[in-house]
Amino acid sequence: MKLTKLLKSLALAATLLVAIPATSSLQAAENGVVKVVYPLDFPDVKRVHFMLNTLNNLVKHYQSTMTEYEVSVVAYGPGLQYIMKDFKGTGFVGKPYLTHGGPTGKGTHGRFDGLKALAGDNLKFYACKNTMDKKKVTATQLKDYAEVTPGGILKLIELQSQGASYIKIK
């Protein structure tokens, strides 16, 4: 059973690595900037690390090919916890995997921070205000690079209407 899941994950990864650059090259040729958006709406840390792997691959590819790019991550629902720095008084509880573990040993926070440092303004993080209200999260409890948006789904729709390719990690 675990082997089947692993094979499916590897097949998906291979598909993304082949399909994304081809699609991105076409988009870049049309408007000069490749746009990609990832929804971060899941709590599963393994999926988050897989998403971070694909984000890292995209950023490095676009930087090495000097392709103009805009990558966005829209965090809502249980995914909001990954772009928070303070959990006090919220509906979220800080988990050990946020600051420890993963391929770099720095947890998901370290990987997000490192990726943001690498990509700079080409990588944007959006936090859903609806989820923040529901979970009693304030803007000051978010990572400094997170921007609040009225609704996560609304932001996804907006970015897709502006030409961003939607990448869903399963």
C-alpha positions in Angstrom: 0.0 0.0 0.0 2.8 2.4 0.9 4.7 1.5 -2.2 1.6 2.4 -4.3 1.4 5.8 -2.7 5.1 6.4 -3.2 4.8 5.5 -6.9 1.8 7.8 -7.3 3.7 10.6 -5.6 6.8 10.0 -7.8 4.6 9.9 -11.0 3.0 13.2 -10.0 6.3 14.8 -9.3 7.7 13.7 -12.7 4.5 15.0 -14.4 4.9 18.4 -12.7 8.6 18.7 -13.5 7.9 18.0 -17.2 4.6 19.9 -17.5 5.3 23.1 -15.6 8.4 24.3 -17.5 6.7 23.6 -20.8 3.6 25.5 -19.8 5.6 28.2 -18.2 7.7 28.8 -21.3 4.5 29.2 -23.3 3.1 31.7 -20.8 6.4 33.6 -20.6 6.5 33.9 -24.4 3.0 35.4 -24.4 3.3 38.0 -21.6 6.9 38.0 -20.5 6.2 36.8 -16.9 5.4 33.2 -15.8 2.7 33.2 -13.1 2.1 30.3 -10.8 -0.2 29.9 -7.7 -0.3 27.2 -5.1 -3.1 26.8 -2.6 -1.9 25.9 0.9 -5.1 24.5 2.4 -4.0 21.3 4.0 -2.5 20.4 7.3 -0.4 17.4 6.2 3.3 18.2 6.8 4.5 15.7 4.1 2.4 17.4 1.5 3.8 20.8 2.6 7.4 19.5 2.2 6.5 18.2 -1.2 5.0 21.6 -2.1 8.2 23.2 -0.8 10.3 20.9 -3.0 8.3 21.9 -6.1 8.5 25.6 -5.2 12.2 25.3 -4.7 12.6 23.6 -8.1 10.5 26.3 -9.8 12.4 29.2 -8.3 15.8 27.7 -9.1 14.7 26.9 -12.7 13.4 30.3 -13.4 16.4 32.0 -11.8 18.8 29.8 -13.8 17.0 30.5 -17.1 16.6 34.2 -16.2 12.9 33.8 -16.7 10.7 36.5 -15.1 8.3 34.8 -12.7 5.7 35.5 -10.0 4.9 32.6 -7.7 2.1 32.9 -5.1 1.1 30.7 -2.2 -2.4 31.3 -0.8 -2.8 29.9 2.7 -6.2 29.3 4.1 -8.0 26.8 6.3 -5.5 24.5 8.1 -2.7 25.7 5.8 -2.6 29.1 7.5 -0.6 27.6 10.4 2.5 27.3 8.1 2.8 31.1 7.6 2.2 32.0 11.3 5.0 32.9 13.8 2.8 33.2 16.9 0.0 30.8 17.9 -1.0 32.3 21.3 -4.7 32.7 21.7 -5.5 31.3 18.2 -7.3 28.2 17.1 -4.0 26.8 16.0 -1.3 25.2 18.1 2.4 25.4 17.2 3.6 21.9 16.1 7.2 20.6 16.4 7.4 20.1 12.6 7.1 23.9 12.1 10.6 24.5 13.4 12.2 21.0 13.3 12.6 18.2 10.9 12.2 17.9 7.1 15.0 17.7 4.6 16.9 20.7 6.0 16.2 20.0 9.6 14.8 23.5 10.1 11.2 22.4 9.8 8.6 24.0 7.5 9.2 27.5 8.8 12.9 27.4 8.0 12.2 26.1 4.5 9.6 28.8 3.8 11.9 31.5 5.2 14.8 30.2 3.1 12.7 30.0 -0.1 11.4 33.6 0.5 15.0 34.8 0.9 16.0 33.0 -2.3 13.1 34.2 -4.4 12.6 37.7 -2.9 9.7 39.7 -4.3 9.1 37.0 -6.9 7.4 34.9 -4.2 4.4 36.1 -2.4 2.4 34.6 0.5 -1.2 35.4 1.1 -3.2 34.7 4.3 -6.9 34.3 4.2 -8.7 36.9 6.4 -11.7 34.6 6.7 -9.6 31.9 8.3 -7.8 34.4 10.4 -11.1 35.6 11.8 -12.4 32.1 12.4 -9.2 31.1 14.2 -8.6 34.4 16.0 -5.4 35.1 14.2 -4.1 38.7 14.0 -1.9 40.1 11.2 1.0 40.5 13.7 0.9 36.7 14.3 1.7 36.0 10.6 5.2 35.8 9.1 6.4 39.3 8.2 6.3 38.5 4.5 2.6 37.3 4.5 0.0 39.7 3.0 -3.6 39.4 4.2 -6.3 38.9 1.6 -10.0 39.0 2.2 -10.5 35.4 1.2 -8.2 32.6 0.1 -10.5 31.3 -2.6 -11.1 34.8 -3.8 -7.3 35.3 -4.2 -6.9 32.1 -6.1 -9.6 33.2 -8.5 -8.0 36.6 -8.9 -4.6 35.2 -9.6 -5.8 32.6 -12.0 -7.8 35.3 -13.9 -4.5 37.2 -14.2 -2.9 34.2 -15.9 -1.4 32.2 -13.0 -1.2 28.5 -13.5 -2.9 26.6 -10.6 -0.7 23.9 -9.0 -2.5 21.7 -6.5 -0.4 19.3 -4.4 -2.2 16.1 -3.5 
